[in-house]
Amino acid sequence: MKEEFLPLAVQQNTTTKRFELNVEGHLAFIDYKEVGERIHLIHTESPEALAGRGAATALIEKTLEFIEAHHKTVLPYCPLVFAFIKKHPEWKRIVDASFPSYDKL
């Protein structure tokens, strides 16, 4: 994660069902669905103004940290989140074993 994103905190917006990261007034987010102790990450979006800066990557990493800190597991249905975990296999530790593509991570 780039240093500029370190002091920023991800917020869980339970109203919109999004994990959100506000970067200089621009909102990057991951849509999610929570089922018991499992969080399904569905879609990641980062505004054009943040393109190429690593905001989406920071959002994903901070979201995974949040999920782990809250003792939940993740189902990475979002292709960006899936690719991040595949590239950083240490995060497989919080992927729920019931995830259909678990063995592909």
Secondary structure, DSSP 8 states (H G I E B T S, - for coil): --GGGTT---EEETTTTEEEEEETTEEEEEEEEEETTEEEEEEEE--GGGTTTTHHHHHHHHHHHHHHHTT-EEEE-SHHHHHHHHHSGGGGGGB-TT-TTGGG-
